[in-house]
Amino acid sequence: MASQDWFDKDFYKVLGVKKDVTPAELKKVYRKLARQYHPDSNPGDAKAEAKFKEISEAHSVLGDPEQRKEYDAVRAMGGGARFTAPGAGGGQGGFEDVFGTMFGGGGGGGGRQSYSYQQAPPGYEDILGGMFGQGGFGQTSGGFRGYGGPTPGRDITAHTTIDFITATQGDTISLQTSEGRTIKVKIPAGVSDGQKIRLRGKGQPSPDGGEPGDIVVTVSVRKHPVFERDGLNLRVTVPVTFVEAALGATIEVPTLGGDPVRLRVAPGTPSGRVLRVKGRGVATTKGTGDLLAVVQIVVPAHLGGEAKEALERFHELEPKDNPRDELIARARG
């Protein structure tokens, strides 16, 4: 319904749109701003909350075709008129200014005014219908709309735990709300532990016809016994024998949900070296990671007599450099 604030407030400017904006474009802009300034996204920010109320009020008027028509007509009347009670000096600037403009009455001086009906300019009939009831002054319907526009519905928070493969490859799962509703949640490939997924419009309905709230799902990811996430890469620790590391070898490395791949371990490979398998990590719309195989040299816990003797002979022949000399020197600094 028409409001005296409409004279002072440029709702098009509030939303940053032109006056010929289409309903679809208007809705898109409003949703973007609402997400940006929503109190849940700006806890404790009074300025953001005030901005959110301002854009909500603007959208509640411009988003309703009938109210938008009334608003445009009111704004066309100019900034001089006000829907206010007359003050001292004979009612100037009050209802008389508006009605005098529309129905030919004069403003002024404190005497009793008499108005004769004339054809109102286009759009003013809608304003009067909105203010005093549709169709004329004598009807009791109508009235002013409350300040601030419709109230958005409340968000609902939820939690789900998924396995490692679902988190890396993506899937659609079902959740049940406290009201017994079953909702589908699309888990995007590459979702990380603790990430939140927002389901637009699936939360509590608005109490007065505004936008419904959202469901915000926090995702927990179970650990995998072999693989770890490293961004879009998958990291796996691969045991390698001393002989394989010293002489070189071709080994098999597991992949997530696929067959093992064969990798070449170069002679003299130290423990901790990373062997990379391109494109076997997490595949998402933003890119695909790699498989990182971290070499871990395994030392045998028990040696037989001949093996021990052979290793002792090797020790006599191996280079006599102390591999810890550089470490000790750096520590002394």
C-alpha positions in Angstrom: 0.0 0.0 0.0 1.1 3.6 -0.6 3.3 5.1 2.1 4.5 8.6 2.9 8.1 7.3 2.8 7.7 6.6 -0.9 8.3 10.3 -1.7 11.7 10.3 0.0 13.0 6.8 -0.8 14.4 5.9 -4.2 13.9 2.2 -4.1 15.5 1.8 -7.6 18.6 3.5 -6.2 18.6 1.3 -3.1 18.7 -1.8 -5.3 21.1 -0.3 -7.8 18.7 -0.9 -10.8 17.2 1.3 -13.5 13.5 2.2 -13.6 12.8 -0.1 -16.5 14.3 -3.2 -14.8 12.5 -6.4 -15.5 10.9 -8.5 -12.7 13.4 -11.3 -13.4 16.4 -8.9 -13.2 15.0 -7.3 -10.1 14.7 -10.6 -8.3 18.2 -11.6 -9.3 19.7 -8.4 -7.9 17.6 -8.6 -4.7 18.8 -12.1 -4.0 22.4 -11.2 -4.5 22.1 -8.2 -2.1 20.1 -10.2 0.4 22.8 -12.8 0.6 25.5 -10.1 1.0 23.8 -8.2 3.8 21.8 -11.0 5.5 22.2 -10.9 9.4 23.4 -14.5 9.4 26.3 -13.6 7.1 27.1 -10.4 9.1 26.6 -11.3 12.8 26.6 -8.2 15.0 26.9 -5.8 12.1 24.3 -3.1 12.7 25.0 -1.4 9.4 24.6 -4.6 7.4 21.3 -5.3 9.2 20.0 -1.8 8.4 21.0 -2.3 4.8 19.2 -5.6 4.7 16.0 -4.1 6.0 16.4 -1.3 3.4 16.7 -3.6 0.4 14.0 -5.9 1.7 11.6 -2.9 1.9 12.6 -1.8 -1.6 12.0 -5.3 -3.0 8.7 -5.7 -1.3 7.4 -2.7 -3.2 9.1 -3.0 -6.6 8.7 -6.8 -6.6 4.9 -6.4 -6.4 3.5 -5.2 -9.8 0.6 -3.3 -8.3 2.7 -1.7 -5.6 5.4 -0.8 -8.1 2.7 0.9 -10.2 1.5 2.9 -7.2 5.1 3.8 -6.2 6.0 5.1 -9.6 2.8 7.2 -9.6 3.6 8.6 -6.2 7.1 9.4 -7.2 5.9 11.2 -10.3 4.0 13.6 -8.1 7.3 15.1 -7.0 9.0 15.6 -3.7 6.9 18.6 -2.5 3.9 16.7 -1.3 3.7 14.7 1.9 1.1 12.4 3.5 1.4 14.2 6.9 -1.0 15.9 9.2 -1.3 19.7 8.7 0.8 21.8 11.0 0.5 25.3 12.3 -0.3 27.9 9.6 -3.2 26.2 7.9 -2.4 22.7 6.7 0.3 23.4 4.2 2.3 20.4 3.1 -0.4 18.0 4.4 -3.1 16.0 2.8 -4.6 19.2 1.3 -1.5 19.6 -1.0 -2.0 16.1 -2.4 -5.8 16.3 -2.7 -5.7 19.9 -4.0 -3.4 18.8 -6.8 -5.5 15.8 -7.7 -9.0 17.2 -7.3 -8.6 20.9 -8.0 -8.8 22.2 -4.4 -6.5 25.0 -3.2 -4.0 24.9 -0.4 -3.9 27.4 2.2 -5.2 29.3 4.8 -7.1 27.6 7.5 -10.6 28.0 6.1 -12.8 25.0 5.4 -12.1 23.4 2.1 -14.6 22.0 -0.3 -13.5 19.7 -3.1 -15.3 18.8 -6.2 -14.4 15.5 -8.0 -12.4 15.7 -11.2 -10.8 13.0 -13.3 -7.5 12.1 -11.6 -4.3 11.8 -13.6 -3.4 8.2 -14.6 -2.2 6.1 -11.7 -3.6 8.3 -8.9 -6.7 6.1 -8.7 -4.5 3.2 -7.7 -2.9 5.2 -5.0 -6.2 6.2 -3.5 -7.5 2.7 -3.8 -4.4 1.4 -2.0 -4.7 4.0 0.8 -8.4 4.0 1.5 -9.6 0.6 0.2 -9.9 -0.5 -3.4 -12.7 1.3 -5.3 -13.3 4.4 -3.2 -13.2 6.2 0.1 -16.2 4.4 1.6 -14.7 0.9 1.8 -13.0 -0.3 4.9 -10.4 -2.5 3.3 -6.9 -1.4 2.6 -4.5 0.5 4.9 -0.8 1.1 5.0 1.8 -1.6 4.6 4.1 -2.2 7.6 7.6 -0.7 7.5 10.4 -2.9 6.2 8.6 -5.2 3.9 8.1 -9.0 4.3 10.2 -10.8 6.8 12.4 -13.6 5.4 11.9 -17.0 6.8 14.4 -18.4 9.3 17.3 -20.6 8.2 17.5 -24.2 9.4 20.9 -25.8 10.3 21.6 -29.4 9.7 24.6 -31.8 9.9 25.6 -34.9 7.9 28.6 -37.2 7.8 29.7 -38.8 4.5 32.4 -41.2 3.5 35.7 -40.1 1.9 34.8 -41.4 -1.6 31.5 -39.5 -1.6 33.3 -36.3 -0.6 35.8 -36.6 -3.4 33.6 -37.9 -6.2 30.2 -36.2 -5.2 26.8 -37.7 -4.9 23.2 -36.9 -4.0 22.0 -38.0 -0.5 18.7 -37.8 1.4 18.3 -36.1 4.7 15.2 -35.9 6.9 14.3 -32.7 8.7 12.9 -32.5 12.2 9.4 -32.0 10.7 9.7 -35.3 8.9 10.4 -33.9 5.4 12.8 -35.7 3.2 15.1 -33.4 1.2 17.7 -34.2 -1.4 21.2 -32.7 -0.9 23.6 -32.6 -3.8 27.1 -33.2 -2.5 29.6 -31.5 -5.0 32.8 -33.4 -5.9 35.6 -32.2 -3.7 33.6 -31.1 -0.7 35.9 -30.7 2.3 35.4 -31.6 6.0 33.5 -28.8 7.8 32.2 -27.2 4.6 28.7 -25.8 4.5 26.1 -26.4 1.8 23.2 -23.9 1.5 19.9 -25.1 0.1 18.1 -22.0 -1.0 14.4 -21.7 -0.1 14.2 -25.0 1.8 14.1 -23.4 5.3 11.2 -22.0 7.3 8.5 -20.1 5.4 8.1 -16.4 5.9 5.4 -15.4 8.3 4.2 -12.6 6.0 4.7 -13.7 2.4 8.5 -13.0 2.1 11.3 -15.2 0.9 11.6 -18.6 2.7 14.7 -19.3 4.6 17.5 -21.7 3.7 18.8 -25.0 5.0 22.5 -24.8 5.8 24.1 -28.3 6.0 27.5 -28.7 7.6 29.4 -31.7 6.1 31.8 -33.9 8.1 34.0 -36.3 6.1 35.2 -39.6 7.5 38.9 -40.3 7.3 40.2 -42.8 4.7 42.5 -45.6 5.9 44.9 -45.0 3.0 44.4 -41.6 1.3 44.5 -38.0 2.6 43.3 -34.8 0.9 45.8 -32.2 0.0 43.6 -29.6 -1.8 42.6 -31.3 -5.0 45.5 -33.8 -4.6 45.3 -37.1 -2.9 48.3 -38.2 -0.8 49.3 -41.8 -0.1 52.3 -43.2 1.8 54.0 -46.0 -0.2 56.3 -48.4 1.6 59.5 -49.2 -0.3 62.3 -51.7 0.7 65.8 -50.6 1.2 67.0 -52.5 -1.8 64.2 -51.0 -4.0 65.2 -47.6 -2.9 68.9 -48.2 -3.3 68.9 -50.0 -6.6 65.6 -48.7 -8.2 62.4 -50.6 -8.9 59.0 -50.5 -10.5 56.3 -50.6 -7.8 52.4 -50.6 -7.7 50.6 -47.7 -6.1 46.9 -47.8 -5.2 44.4 -45.3 -6.6 41.1 -44.2 -5.1 38.3 -46.3 -6.4 40.4 -47.7 -9.3 43.2 -50.1 -10.3 46.7 -49.6 -9.0 49.2 -47.8 -11.2 52.8 -48.7 -11.8 55.5 -46.1 -10.8 59.3 -46.2 -11.3 61.4 -45.6 -8.2 64.8 -44.3 -9.3 68.0 -45.7 -7.8 69.0 -43.9 -4.7 65.5 -42.6 -3.9 65.4 -41.3 -0.3 62.5 -41.7 2.2 60.0 -38.8 1.9 60.4 -38.3 -1.9 57.1 -37.6 -3.6 56.2 -39.4 -6.8 53.4 -37.7 -8.8 50.7 -39.4 -10.9 49.0 -36.7 -13.0 45.2 -36.5 -13.0 44.5 -39.2 -10.4 43.4 -36.8 -7.7 40.0 -35.2 -7.0 38.1 -34.1 -10.1 35.9 -31.0 -9.7 34.5 -28.3 -12.0 37.5 -26.1 -10.9 40.1 -28.6 -11.9 41.6 -32.1 -11.3 44.3 -32.8 -8.8 47.1 -35.4 -8.8 48.0 -38.5 -6.8 51.0 -37.9 -4.6 52.9 -41.1 -3.6 55.2 -40.4 -0.7 58.1 -42.9 -0.5 58.7 -44.5 2.9 61.7 -46.8 3.2 60.9 -49.9 5.3 63.7 -51.3 7.4 63.4 -55.1 8.1 62.7 -55.8 11.8 64.5 -59.2 11.7 67.4 -60.4 9.6 68.5 -64.0 9.1 72.1 -65.0 9.5 73.1 -64.8 5.8 71.2 -61.6 5.3 72.9 -60.0 8.3 76.3 -61.1 7.1 75.6 -59.7 3.6 74.5 -56.4 5.1 77.7 -56.2 7.2 79.8 -56.8 4.1 77.9 -54.0 2.4 78.5 -51.7 5.4 82.2 -52.3 4.9 82.0 -51.3 1.3 79.5 -48.4 1.5 80.7 -44.7 1.5 82.0 -43.6 4.8 80.3 -40.2 4.7 78.2 -39.4 7.8 74.8 -38.5 6.5 74.2 -36.4 9.7 77.2 -34.1 9.3 75.2 -31.4 7.4 72.4 -31.6 9.9 74.7 -31.0 12.8 76.5 -28.2 11.1 73.2 -26.4 10.3 72.1 -26.8 13.9 75.3 -25.1 15.2 74.4 -22.3 12.8 
